């Protein structure tokens, strides 16, 4: 593949990665905490660049991302605690406790999934037809690329960014 095609594919993948994180990650994370996801400012920067957002769109997207990030803060914190408690079960396993922890993780994951879908829909509504078409093309390429190469490809793309 020629170098310019690889670069275009990589940039497209990065834009999709940030939007895909709204739909695929178990929760958003704060900047620099070392977990999956992206901070709202970084996501906005990439979306602005790849979708050529107007200043008004940037302002509204920023607001949506910040609201979702803030709304998920307690869930992210609780999810981290629950995962730690589940890890601790290996030395003193109790099926009832482990199931309760897993059930709560499921509830948090469901709320996070809904929040991402809601935010994603809000962002999509802010885009004009041209931006929506570009986003859809980018998502289709990302989907094809992801399932061709697997989830490891997405993690590698994040590291290269």
MDTraj code that builds the backbone (N, CA, C; nanometers):
import mdtraj as md
import numpy as np

residues = "UNK UNK UNK UNK UNK UNK UNK UNK UNK UNK UNK UNK UNK UNK UNK UNK UNK UNK UNK UNK UNK UNK UNK UNK UNK UNK UNK UNK UNK UNK UNK UNK UNK UNK UNK UNK UNK UNK UNK UNK UNK UNK UNK UNK UNK UNK UNK UNK UNK UNK UNK UNK UNK UNK UNK UNK UNK UNK UNK UNK UNK UNK UNK UNK UNK UNK UNK UNK UNK UNK UNK UNK UNK UNK UNK UNK UNK UNK UNK UNK UNK UNK UNK UNK UNK UNK UNK UNK UNK UNK UNK UNK UNK UNK UNK UNK UNK UNK UNK UNK UNK UNK UNK UNK UNK UNK UNK UNK UNK UNK UNK UNK UNK UNK UNK UNK UNK UNK UNK UNK UNK UNK UNK UNK UNK UNK UNK UNK UNK UNK UNK UNK UNK UNK UNK UNK UNK UNK UNK UNK UNK UNK UNK UNK UNK UNK UNK UNK UNK UNK UNK UNK UNK UNK UNK UNK UNK UNK UNK UNK UNK".split()
xyz = np.array([
    [0.0857, -0.1174, 0.0000],
    [0.0000, 0.0000, 0.0000],
    [0.0902, 0.1236, 0.0000],
    [0.0657, 0.2223, -0.0880],
    [0.1481, 0.3427, -0.0907],
    [0.1414, 0.4157, 0.0426],
    [0.2480, 0.4891, 0.0728],
    [0.2597, 0.5584, 0.2005],
    [0.1434, 0.6548, 0.2244],
    [0.1047, 0.7322, 0.1229],
    [-0.0034, 0.8287, 0.1438],
    [-0.1359, 0.7592, 0.1736],
    [-0.1574, 0.6403, 0.1194],
    [-0.2795, 0.5648, 0.1508],
    [-0.2757, 0.5133, 0.2944],
    [-0.1581, 0.4712, 0.3385],
    [-0.1457, 0.4247, 0.4769],
    [-0.1711, 0.5392, 0.5739],
    [-0.1174, 0.6572, 0.5413],
    [-0.1359, 0.7727, 0.6285],
    [-0.2835, 0.8132, 0.6334],
    [-0.3486, 0.8143, 0.5179],
    [-0.4910, 0.8464, 0.5124],
    [-0.5712, 0.7440, 0.5909],
    [-0.5397, 0.6176, 0.5725],
    [-0.6094, 0.5117, 0.6450],
    [-0.5874, 0.5269, 0.7948],
    [-0.4664, 0.5593, 0.8349],
    [-0.4362, 0.5769, 0.9772],
    [-0.5144, 0.6944, 1.0335],
    [-0.5145, 0.8083, 0.9628],
    [-0.5880, 0.9253, 1.0106],
    [-0.7375, 0.8983, 1.0174],
    [-0.7891, 0.8305, 0.9173],
    [-0.9298, 0.7941, 0.9185],
    [-0.9579, 0.7031, 1.0374],
    [-0.8712, 0.6087, 1.0579],
    [-0.8877, 0.5169, 1.1703],
    [-0.8851, 0.5893, 1.3035],
    [-0.7988, 0.6891, 1.3151],
    [-0.7910, 0.7643, 1.4401],
    [-0.9192, 0.8421, 1.4664],
    [-0.9729, 0.9027, 1.3617],
    [-1.0987, 0.9760, 1.3789],
    [-1.2100, 0.8812, 1.4205],
    [-1.2124, 0.7663, 1.3583],
    [-1.3152, 0.6685, 1.3923],
    [-1.2939, 0.6109, 1.5305],
    [-1.1698, 0.5967, 1.5673],
    [-1.1389, 0.5452, 1.6999],
    [-1.1989, 0.6347, 1.8074],
    [-1.1840, 0.7646, 1.7903],
    [-1.2371, 0.8534, 1.8916],
    [-1.3885, 0.8495, 1.8946],
    [-1.4523, 0.8393, 1.7790],
    [-1.5977, 0.8273, 1.7788],
    [-1.6408, 0.6881, 1.8226],
    [-1.5642, 0.5884, 1.7823],
    [-1.5958, 0.4518, 1.8211],
    [-1.5837, 0.4308, 1.9705],
    [-1.4973, 0.5074, 2.0329],
    [-1.4837, 0.4914, 2.1777],
    [-1.6119, 0.5298, 2.2491],
    [-1.6923, 0.6137, 2.1845],
    [-1.8223, 0.6453, 2.2426],
    [-1.9121, 0.5226, 2.2470],
    [-1.8943, 0.4357, 2.1471],
    [-1.9828, 0.3205, 2.1380],
    [-1.9213, 0.1916, 2.1899],
    [-1.7898, 0.1852, 2.2012],
    [-1.7276, 0.0568, 2.2297],
    [-1.6634, 0.0458, 2.3667],
    [-1.6210, 0.1530, 2.4258],
    [-1.5502, 0.1451, 2.5534],
    [-1.6476, 0.1300, 2.6688],
    [-1.6086, 0.0593, 2.7742],
    [-1.6978, 0.0413, 2.8874],
    [-1.7226, 0.1693, 2.9647],
    [-1.6417, 0.2676, 2.9491],
    [-1.6619, 0.3938, 3.0174],
    [-1.5583, 0.4922, 2.9725],
    [-1.5833, 0.6191, 2.9933],
    [-1.4859, 0.7192, 2.9550],
    [-1.3914, 0.7387, 3.0715],
    [-1.2748, 0.7833, 3.0410],
    [-1.1770, 0.8020, 3.1461],
    [-1.1252, 0.9438, 3.1449],
    [-1.0699, 0.9814, 3.2563],
    [-1.0117, 1.1138, 3.2660],
    [-0.8773, 1.1149, 3.1958],
    [-0.8331, 1.2336, 3.1516],
    [-0.7055, 1.2402, 3.0834],
    [-0.5934, 1.1867, 3.1709],
    [-0.5081, 1.1064, 3.1099],
    [-0.3882, 1.0618, 3.1778],
    [-0.4057, 0.9527, 3.2803],
    [-0.5216, 0.8901, 3.2893],
    [-0.5348, 0.7885, 3.3926],
    [-0.4934, 0.6500, 3.3438],
    [-0.4527, 0.6376, 3.2164],
    [-0.3958, 0.5133, 3.1687],
    [-0.4953, 0.4081, 3.1244],
    [-0.6231, 0.4396, 3.1178],
    [-0.7233, 0.3432, 3.0756],
    [-0.7692, 0.3733, 2.9346],
    [-0.8538, 0.2839, 2.8803],
    [-0.9118, 0.3044, 2.7482],
    [-0.9928, 0.4329, 2.7478],
    [-1.0275, 0.4762, 2.6303],
    [-1.1129, 0.5924, 2.6174],
    [-1.0317, 0.7157, 2.5868],
    [-1.1000, 0.8239, 2.5726],
    [-1.0341, 0.9491, 2.5403],
    [-1.0965, 1.0591, 2.6237],
    [-1.0174, 1.1599, 2.6535],
    [-1.0742, 1.2713, 2.7263],
    [-1.1516, 1.3590, 2.6281],
    [-1.2518, 1.4307, 2.6761],
    [-1.3378, 1.5093, 2.5876],
    [-1.2620, 1.6109, 2.5018],
    [-1.1622, 1.6766, 2.5573],
    [-1.0884, 1.7761, 2.4795],
    [-1.0137, 1.7126, 2.3623],
    [-0.9529, 1.5998, 2.3876],
    [-0.8796, 1.5315, 2.2811],
    [-0.9758, 1.4835, 2.1725],
    [-1.0895, 1.4285, 2.2154],
    [-1.1885, 1.3833, 2.1183],
    [-1.2371, 1.5000, 2.0320],
    [-1.2633, 1.6135, 2.0961],
    [-1.3110, 1.7305, 2.0233],
    [-1.2071, 1.7773, 1.9215],
    [-1.0813, 1.7796, 1.9611],
    [-0.9749, 1.8224, 1.8707],
    [-0.9713, 1.7347, 1.7458],
    [-0.9773, 1.6053, 1.7656],
    [-0.9719, 1.5136, 1.6516],
    [-1.0977, 1.5232, 1.5654],
    [-1.2127, 1.5332, 1.6291],
    [-1.3358, 1.5458, 1.5522],
    [-1.3340, 1.6741, 1.4701],
    [-1.2874, 1.7818, 1.5316],
    [-1.2818, 1.9104, 1.4618],
    [-1.1945, 1.9012, 1.3381],
    [-1.0828, 1.8366, 1.3535],
    [-0.9872, 1.8257, 1.2426],
    [-1.0400, 1.7339, 1.1326],
    [-1.0914, 1.6180, 1.1678],
    [-1.1311, 1.5195, 1.0674],
    [-1.2675, 1.5468, 1.0050],
    [-1.3542, 1.6148, 1.0775],
    [-1.4872, 1.6432, 1.0238],
    [-1.5055, 1.7904, 0.9910],
    [-1.4012, 1.8697, 1.0097],
    [-1.4042, 2.0131, 0.9789],
    [-1.5242, 2.0809, 1.0454],
    [-1.5304, 2.0688, 1.1782],
    [-1.6411, 2.1269, 1.2536],
    [-1.6311, 2.2782, 1.2584],
    [-1.7452, 2.3447, 1.2495],
    [-1.7497, 2.4901, 1.2663],
    [-1.7282, 2.5216, 1.4148],
    [-1.7069, 2.6489, 1.4455],
    [-1.6882, 2.6873, 1.5855],
    [-1.8131, 2.6568, 1.6672],
    [-1.9303, 2.6819, 1.6095],
    [-2.0553, 2.6519, 1.6806],
    [-2.0679, 2.5014, 1.7065],
    [-2.0339, 2.4194, 1.6068],
    [-2.0385, 2.2750, 1.6263],
    [-1.9384, 2.2332, 1.7337],
    [-1.8195, 2.2893, 1.7301],
    [-1.7181, 2.2565, 1.8307],
    [-1.7684, 2.2881, 1.9707],
    [-1.8308, 2.4043, 1.9856],
    [-1.8816, 2.4442, 2.1169],
    [-1.9886, 2.3470, 2.1667],
    [-2.0793, 2.3090, 2.0784],
    [-2.1882, 2.2196, 2.1178],
    [-2.1375, 2.0778, 2.1425],
    [-2.0458, 2.0300, 2.0585],
    [-1.9874, 1.8977, 2.0792],
    [-1.9109, 1.8957, 2.2114],
    [-1.8359, 2.0009, 2.2364],
    [-1.7604, 2.0107, 2.3616],
    [-1.8541, 2.0006, 2.4816],
    [-1.9659, 2.0683, 2.4733],
    [-2.0631, 2.0641, 2.5825],
    [-2.1191, 1.9223, 2.6007],
    [-2.1556, 1.8567, 2.4906],
    [-2.2085, 1.7200, 2.4995],
    [-2.1057, 1.6240, 2.5586],
    [-1.9827, 1.6335, 2.5116],
    [-1.8776, 1.5441, 2.5610],
    [-1.8482, 1.5687, 2.7087],
    [-1.8422, 1.6953, 2.7473],
    [-1.8148, 1.7283, 2.8877],
    [-1.9277, 1.6798, 2.9783],
    [-2.0523, 1.6975, 2.9342],
    [-2.1660, 1.6519, 3.0143],
    [-2.1630, 1.5001, 3.0320],
    [-2.1356, 1.4293, 2.9242],
    [-2.1310, 1.2827, 2.9317],
    [-2.0159, 1.2374, 3.0204],
    [-1.9025, 1.3039, 3.0065],
    [-1.7856, 1.2682, 3.0871],
    [-1.8155, 1.2887, 3.2358],
    [-1.8748, 1.4016, 3.2671],
    [-1.9089, 1.4312, 3.4064],
    [-2.0147, 1.3346, 3.4594],
    [-2.1143, 1.3061, 3.3767],
    [-2.2214, 1.2154, 3.4184],
    [-2.1688, 1.0748, 3.4461],
    [-2.0620, 1.0355, 3.3795],
    [-2.0077, 0.9016, 3.3971],
    [-1.8989, 0.8898, 3.5012],
    [-1.8612, 1.0007, 3.5645],
    [-1.7488, 0.9985, 3.6586],
    [-1.7707, 0.8997, 3.7734],
    [-1.8855, 0.9049, 3.8365],
    [-1.9121, 0.8160, 3.9500],
    [-1.9156, 0.6704, 3.9046],
    [-1.9738, 0.6452, 3.7860],
    [-1.9778, 0.5080, 3.7343],
    [-1.8378, 0.4555, 3.7062],
    [-1.7516, 0.5393, 3.6498],
    [-1.6138, 0.4944, 3.6217],
    [-1.5404, 0.4595, 3.7505],
    [-1.5601, 0.5418, 3.8501],
    [-1.4966, 0.5172, 3.9793],
    [-1.5480, 0.3871, 4.0423],
    [-1.6789, 0.3705, 4.0401],
    [-1.7394, 0.2495, 4.0983],
    [-1.6979, 0.1247, 4.0203],
    [-1.6909, 0.1364, 3.8878],
    [-1.6512, 0.0225, 3.8049],
    [-1.5091, -0.0216, 3.8407],
    [-1.4218, 0.0732, 3.8612],
    [-1.2843, 0.0402, 3.8989],
    [-1.2817, -0.0336, 4.0336],
    [-1.3600, 0.0143, 4.1286],
    [-1.3662, -0.0508, 4.2600],
    [-1.4224, -0.1922, 4.2481],
    [-1.5276, -0.2078, 4.1698],
    [-1.5884, -0.3402, 4.1522],
    [-1.4914, -0.4382, 4.0877],
    [-1.4192, -0.3923, 3.9884],
    [-1.3209, -0.4805, 3.9231],
    [-1.2136, -0.5249, 4.0218],
    [-1.1724, -0.4331, 4.1072],
    [-1.0748, -0.4696, 4.2102],
    [-1.1310, -0.5734, 4.3060],
    [-1.2555, -0.5562, 4.3449],
    [-1.3184, -0.6521, 4.4347],
    [-1.3335, -0.7888, 4.3686],
    [-1.3630, -0.7892, 4.2406],
    [-1.3709, -0.9173, 4.1689],
    [-1.2336, -0.9846, 4.1615],
    [-1.1295, -0.9064, 4.1385],
    [-0.9939, -0.9629, 4.1365],
    [-0.9587, -1.0225, 4.2726],
    [-1.0041, -0.9563, 4.3774],
    [-0.9762, -1.0051, 4.5126],
    [-1.0473, -1.1368, 4.5428],
    [-1.1469, -1.1710, 4.4665],
    [-1.2214, -1.2952, 4.4867],
    [-1.1359, -1.4189, 4.4601],
    [-1.0260, -1.4034, 4.3886],
    [-0.9453, -1.5215, 4.3560],
    [-0.8871, -1.5881, 4.4807],
    [-0.8612, -1.5123, 4.5853],
    [-0.8024, -1.5725, 4.7048],
    [-0.9074, -1.6240, 4.8042],
    [-1.0301, -1.5705, 4.7934],
    [-1.1364, -1.6123, 4.8855],
    [-1.2698, -1.6022, 4.8124],
    [-1.2895, -1.6925, 4.7183],
    [-1.4056, -1.6847, 4.6291],
    [-1.5360, -1.7134, 4.7013],
    [-1.6320, -1.6241, 4.6784],
    [-1.7683, -1.6428, 4.7267],
    [-1.8593, -1.6185, 4.6072],
    [-1.9276, -1.7216, 4.5621],
    [-2.0082, -1.7137, 4.4398],
    [-2.1148, -1.6049, 4.4484],
    [-2.1801, -1.5916, 4.5611],
    [-2.2845, -1.4897, 4.5768],
    [-2.2292, -1.3487, 4.5651],
    [-2.1169, -1.3256, 4.6316],
    [-2.0535, -1.1938, 4.6261],
    [-2.0046, -1.1634, 4.4852],
    [-1.9389, -1.2601, 4.4237],
    [-1.8870, -1.2410, 4.2884],
    [-2.0007, -1.2120, 4.1909],
    [-2.1120, -1.2834, 4.2048],
    [-2.2261, -1.2608, 4.1158],
    [-2.2852, -1.1223, 4.1365],
    [-2.2957, -1.0787, 4.2609],
    [-2.3497, -0.9457, 4.2901],
    [-2.2593, -0.8367, 4.2305],
    [-2.1283, -0.8558, 4.2439],
    [-2.0335, -0.7599, 4.1862],
    [-2.0458, -0.7561, 4.0337],
    [-2.0548, -0.8731, 3.9727],
    [-2.0679, -0.8825, 3.8272],
    [-2.1997, -0.8211, 3.7803],
    [-2.3059, -0.8430, 3.8553],
    [-2.4358, -0.7846, 3.8202],
    [-2.4293, -0.6321, 3.8239],
    [-2.3654, -0.5794, 3.9263],
    [-2.3535, -0.4333, 3.9356],
    [-2.2683, -0.3791, 3.8208],
    [-2.1620, -0.4512, 3.7867],
    [-2.0815, -0.4103, 3.6708],
    [-2.1674, -0.4062, 3.5445],
    [-2.2558, -0.5035, 3.5300],
    [-2.3457, -0.5064, 3.4146],
    [-2.4387, -0.3854, 3.4103],
    [-2.4898, -0.3469, 3.5250],
    [-2.5783, -0.2299, 3.5323],
    [-2.5027, -0.1026, 3.4941],
    [-2.3806, -0.0907, 3.5440],
    [-2.2997, 0.0269, 3.5113],
    [-2.2662, 0.0284, 3.3625],
    [-2.2323, -0.0871, 3.3087],
    [-2.2008, -0.0966, 3.1665],
    [-2.3219, -0.0571, 3.0826],
    [-2.4391, -0.0984, 3.1234],
    [-2.5613, -0.0621, 3.0508],
    [-2.5831, 0.0891, 3.0529],
    [-2.5659, 0.1508, 3.1695],
    [-2.5809, 0.2972, 3.1786],
    [-2.4781, 0.3666, 3.0907],
    [-2.3545, 0.3181, 3.0936],
    [-2.2487, 0.3782, 3.0129],
    [-2.2774, 0.3637, 2.8640],
    [-2.3274, 0.2475, 2.8251],
    [-2.3617, 0.2246, 2.6842],
    [-2.4718, 0.3194, 2.6398],
    [-2.5719, 0.3356, 2.7226],
    [-2.6800, 0.4280, 2.6900],
    [-2.6268, 0.5704, 2.6789],
    [-2.5447, 0.6110, 2.7742],
    [-2.4899, 0.7463, 2.7747],
    [-2.4080, 0.7715, 2.6477],
    [-2.3276, 0.6715, 2.6062],
    [-2.2485, 0.6866, 2.4830],
    [-2.3388, 0.6975, 2.3611],
    [-2.4418, 0.6138, 2.3551],
    [-2.5347, 0.6188, 2.2409],
    [-2.6061, 0.7537, 2.2356],
    [-2.6474, 0.8013, 2.3498],
    [-2.7163, 0.9305, 2.3575],
    [-2.6239, 1.0438, 2.3132],
    [-2.5014, 1.0421, 2.3609],
    [-2.4043, 1.1455, 2.3238],
    [-2.3715, 1.1375, 2.1761],
    [-2.3494, 1.0172, 2.1289],
    [-2.3181, 0.9965, 1.9884],
    [-2.4312, 1.0480, 1.8986],
    [-2.5557, 1.0185, 1.9346],
    [-2.6700, 1.0665, 1.8567],
    [-2.6766, 1.2189, 1.8597],
    [-2.6491, 1.2769, 1.9747],
    [-2.6490, 1.4229, 1.9849],
    [-2.5448, 1.4857, 1.8954],
    [-2.4270, 1.4259, 1.8914],
    [-2.3197, 1.4762, 1.8048],
    [-2.3588, 1.4596, 1.6581],
    [-2.4128, 1.3449, 1.6242],
    [-2.4526, 1.3175, 1.4855],
    [-2.5535, 1.4218, 1.4381],
    [-2.6463, 1.4596, 1.5250],
    [-2.7480, 1.5584, 1.4884],
    [-2.6883, 1.6964, 1.4621],
    [-2.5726, 1.7232, 1.5161],
    [-2.5074, 1.8525, 1.4951],
    [-2.4354, 1.8612, 1.3607],
    [-2.4105, 1.7461, 1.3001],
    [-2.3347, 1.7428, 1.1751],
    [-2.4240, 1.7748, 1.0559],
    [-2.3633, 1.8376, 0.9547],
    [-2.4390, 1.8588, 0.8307],
    [-2.4306, 1.7308, 0.7470],
    [-2.5029, 1.7277, 0.6359],
    [-2.5093, 1.6066, 0.5539],
    [-2.3717, 1.5611, 0.5070],
    [-2.2896, 1.6547, 0.4669],
    [-2.1557, 1.6207, 0.4184],
    [-2.0714, 1.5573, 0.5297],
    [-2.0786, 1.6143, 0.6482],
    [-2.0033, 1.5604, 0.7618],
    [-2.0564, 1.4226, 0.8017],
    [-2.1864, 1.4057, 0.7957],
    [-2.2451, 1.2756, 0.8280],
    [-2.1986, 1.1692, 0.7287],
    [-2.1981, 1.2060, 0.6015],
    [-2.1529, 1.1113, 0.4995],
    [-2.0064, 1.0744, 0.5217],
    [-1.9255, 1.1740, 0.5526],
    [-1.7839, 1.1477, 0.5782],
    [-1.7690, 1.0571, 0.6998],
    [-1.8425, 1.0858, 0.8052],
    [-1.8376, 1.0034, 0.9250],
    [-1.8800, 0.8601, 0.8943],
    [-1.9862, 0.8449, 0.8199],
    [-2.0345, 0.7105, 0.7864],
    [-1.9324, 0.6334, 0.7027],
    [-1.8675, 0.7013, 0.6087],
    [-1.7636, 0.6355, 0.5291],
    [-1.6462, 0.5948, 0.6186],
    [-1.6087, 0.6840, 0.7082],
    [-1.4978, 0.6548, 0.7986],
    [-1.5322, 0.5378, 0.8903],
    [-1.6558, 0.5342, 0.9404],
    [-1.6978, 0.4252, 1.0278],
    [-1.6995, 0.2926, 0.9534],
    [-1.7447, 0.2956, 0.8288],
    [-1.7476, 0.1726, 0.7490],
    [-1.6063, 0.1201, 0.7284],
    [-1.5130, 0.2100, 0.6999],
    [-1.3735, 0.1690, 0.6828],
    [-1.3174, 0.1151, 0.8135],
    [-1.3501, 0.1810, 0.9222],
    [-1.3002, 0.1357, 1.0528],
    [-1.3555, -0.0023, 1.0856],
    [-1.4839, -0.0204, 1.0612],
    [-1.5469, -0.1494, 1.0893],
    [-1.4793, -0.2593, 1.0078],
    [-1.4606, -0.2340, 0.8805],
    [-1.3967, -0.3325, 0.7936],
    [-1.2542, -0.3602, 0.8418],
    [-1.1817, -0.2548, 0.8739],
    [-1.0431, -0.2688, 0.9192],
    [-1.0359, -0.3412, 1.0530],
    [-1.1257, -0.3067, 1.1438],
    [-1.1240, -0.3667, 1.2771],
    [-1.1483, -0.5163, 1.2711],
    [-1.2461, -0.5576, 1.1934],
    [-1.2776, -0.6990, 1.1892],
    [-1.1833, -0.7766, 1.0982],
    [-1.1114, -0.7063, 1.0154],
    [-1.0096, -0.7715, 0.9338],
    [-0.8859, -0.8003, 1.0188],
    [-0.8507, -0.7060, 1.1031],
    [-0.7282, -0.7178, 1.1812],
    [-0.7528, -0.7492, 1.3277],
    [-0.8734, -0.7313, 1.3776],
    [-0.9060, -0.7630, 1.5155],
    [-0.8891, -0.6451, 1.6089],
    [-0.9323, -0.6594, 1.7331],
    [-0.9266, -0.5515, 1.8316],
    [-0.7848, -0.5040, 1.8603],
    [-0.6869, -0.5909, 1.8426],
    [-0.5482, -0.5494, 1.8664],
    [-0.5088, -0.4344, 1.7755],
    [-0.5639, -0.4299, 1.6550],
    [-0.5327, -0.3225, 1.5614],
    [-0.5771, -0.1885, 1.6183],
    [-0.6936, -0.1843, 1.6844],
    [-0.7409, -0.0603, 1.7448],
    [-0.6470, -0.0156, 1.8564],
    [-0.6041, -0.1091, 1.9388],
    [-0.5122, -0.0732, 2.0473],
    [-0.3803, -0.0216, 1.9905],
    [-0.3326, -0.0840, 1.8838],
    [-0.2089, -0.0391, 1.8220],
    [-0.2250, 0.1013, 1.7661],
    [-0.3391, 0.1290, 1.7040],
    [-0.3634, 0.2618, 1.6480],
    [-0.3629, 0.3655, 1.7591],
    [-0.4193, 0.3339, 1.8756],
    [-0.4196, 0.4284, 1.9887],
    [-0.2776, 0.4581, 2.0340],
    [-0.1944, 0.3545, 2.0373],
    [-0.0557, 0.3753, 2.0819],
    [0.0218, 0.4608, 1.9833],
    [-0.0071, 0.4475, 1.8540],
    [0.0657, 0.5218, 1.7522],
    [0.0244, 0.6675, 1.7506],
    [-0.0910, 0.6995, 1.8058],
    [-0.1420, 0.8364, 1.8009],
    [-0.0650, 0.9293, 1.8890],
])
top = md.Topology()
chain = top.add_chain()
for i, resn in enumerate(residues, 1):
    res = top.add_residue(resn, chain, resSeq=i)
    for name in ("N", "CA", "C"):
        top.add_atom(name, md.element.get_by_symbol(name[0]), res)
traj = md.Trajectory(xyz[None], top)
